[in-house]
Amino acid sequence: MAEFSALILAAGEGKRMKSMKSKVVHKVCGKEMVNRVLDSALSAGAVQAQVVIGHCADMVKDAVGERASFVYQHEQKGTGHAVMQARAFLEESEHVCVLTGDTPLISEQTLREAMRVHTENNNDVTVLTADFSNPYGYGRIIRKEDGTVLKIVEHKDASEEELKVTEINSGMYFFKAKSLLNALDSITDNNAQGEYYLTDALEIICRDGGKAGAYIVSDCDEIMGINDRVQLSVGEKIMRRKINEKYMLSGVTIIDPDNTYICDEAVIGTDTVIYPGTVIEGKCVIGKNVYIGPNCKLTNAAIGDETDINISTITDSTIGCRTHVGPYAYVRPGCNVGDECKVGDFVELKKAIIGNGTKLSHLTYVGDAEVGSKVNFGCGTVVVNYDGKNKYKTIIKDNAFIGCNSNLVSPVTVNEGAYIAAGSTITDEVPKDALAIARARQVVKENWNDRRKK
């Protein structure tokens, strides 16, 4: 298959979105629409890509990054005008795929197959089309008697007979770059909208003796354009179903796919079970035989095999194998929890290294700490890591036992095998195998309540 370049149109304002942001940076299943289009094009074999930007240009550039070059469309005068801005890019290409940044459901497979049809039939232009029972608002594909494509007519410019056609234009095309460049010289704005239509390029190519073909997309969802928040929610639902089906077919059990939200960048091992209400976003790596949920949120998290996570949030952190997290645990960025640990209910961790076999059963905060193996934290323990200005580190070594309702005031070290008595506030280093008691001695005042009543 011949090489092709991808040109993505992303300059429009998208007024119906009613947003301060560019329409194409709104996300579908955790990824900007323009990046979903770009991903599909690059995966299908595009050797280079350029994005036409205009409204909120810097926002679009920040979202795309260095994966594509950019060209400005300072005035939005239609799709043909947008492509005109990319002449230099077209001159470097043999074939070009023109896509729109608001069609995030287009797949790699569809683009790859359309390019194959385009080259095998030696078409000057191949338009991606679909057959809609209700084609209102879409440009119509007008074919010749022999079935080849004659032209595309926009809905507002179509005759009554042309409006009866149900084959519609997706707004996505493959062109021979030279044929497209020649056609751009002849496009005018003589139409109902006063704009330069890219659709006119097809008719001009045919008029000049070029060959136009069509590739009918089998899944009409793929060409869905997203113009407002309602359509955004529909696109989200369709993409979520596709993503969840991919994971289920690879051996992951998803109890309720309609109520589970997974980013397609995640890697999930076989026999993992995901319960409803779970959100998995970013570059998560999840092992085998893991139980997640219900109502968990994992962001850029790495989870080891056979771990159980229940009603908890884990962000930018690593959890080992056969570890239990939750319910209601909060693992903040920078944590590394070992194997066979317990991070129980209402436990919060932040920038904490937790050794194998350590148990933080409930109502405990550990921040900016390095904790060894087989340490036991009693209920209500707090690592006091912040003095109002600076953060300090606490070190707790292997086999230490921290009694309930204890405060460890950083920076402090609790050495191997040491015990902290319940209710203590520790400010100094505790030696190996020592018992530290840092609390007031109990005083009992007999008959105190009787005297109070009198």
C-alpha positions, 0 to 999 in steps of 0.5 A: 500500500502506498504511503499517505499523509494525514491532514486534520481539520481542527480550526472551527469554533464549535459554537454549539458546544458552548465552551471556552475551549476548542471543540476538538480538545473535548475528551471522549473516554479520556482522550481529546477528540483530535488525538483520537482522530490522529491516533487512528490515522497514524496507526493506519499508516500515515507517515506524517500529519498536519493539523489545521488550527484556528480557534483556540489554536494554542489549546489544540497545539498543546493537546496534540504536542509534537506528533503533528505539524500545524498550519493556521486558518485565520479566517474560517471560510469552509473546509476547502479554505482550510485545506488551501492553507496546507498547500506546502504540506500537500506538495510533500505528499503523494496521497493525503487523507483529509479528516475532521478533528470532531469525528473521534470514532473513526477507526484505524481499520476503516482508514486502512481499508479505505486507503487500500480501496483508494490505491487499488482502484487508482482513484484520484479521490475516494470519499468515505460514505455511509447509508443513512435512513435519515440523512437530513443535514448531510451532503449527498453522494450523487453517483453516475449511471455506472455507479462511480461518484459524480459529485457531492451536494451539500444539503442546503444546495440539494434539489428535491431529487438529490435530497432523496439520496440516502448515501451521505458524505462523511467529510473524510477523503483520500486524495492523490495530492496532485489532483487535490492541489489542482482542484483547489485552484478552481474551488469558489465560494458561489454557494448558499453558505458563501464558503469554499467547500472541499466537496467541490474538489471531487466534482472538479477532479471528475470534470478534469477527467480524474476518477472518483470512488467511494468507500462505504463505511460498515459501521455508521457510528464511526463517521459521527461528528460531534458538535454539542454536549449531547452528541459528545455524550453519545460518542462517549457511550459508543467509544466506551462500549467499544473499549470495554468489548476489547478488554472483555474479548481479551479475558477481562470480566466487566460486570456492568459495561454500561457503568464502567469507564476504562481508558483504552491506554490501560493494560489489563491482565486476564481473569481480572474482574471489574465491578460497576462504577469503576473509572480506569484512566491514563496509563494504568497497568493492571495484573492478572486475577485482580478484583477492582471495585465497585466505585474505584478510580485508578489514574496512572496506577500499576496494580500487581496480580491477585490484588483486591481494590474496593471503593478506593482511589489510586493515583500515580502509584504502584500497588504490589501483588496480593495486596488488599486496598480499601474500602475508602482508601486514598492512595495519592501520587508517589506511593509504592505499596509492596506485596501482601499488604493491607491498606484498609478503610479510611487510610490515606497515603502520600509519597509513601514507600510501604514494604511487603506485608505491612498492614495499615488497617484503618483511619491512618495517614502516612505521608512522606515516609519510608516504611519497611516490611511487616510493620503494623499501624494501629488505628488512628496513626498519623505521620505528622509530615508538615510543620506549616512550611516544609515537608519532612520524612519519616522512616519506619523500619521492619517489624515495627509496631505502631500503637493506635492513636499515635503521632510520629512527628517528622523527621523521625526514625523508628528502628527495627522491631520497635514498639510505640505505645498507644496514644504516644506522640513521638518526636525522637528516634526510637532504638531497635526493639525498644518501647517508646511511651510518650504520653501523660501518666494516667491520674484517677481522681476518686469520687470526682463526679459526686463532687462535681454534682454538689 
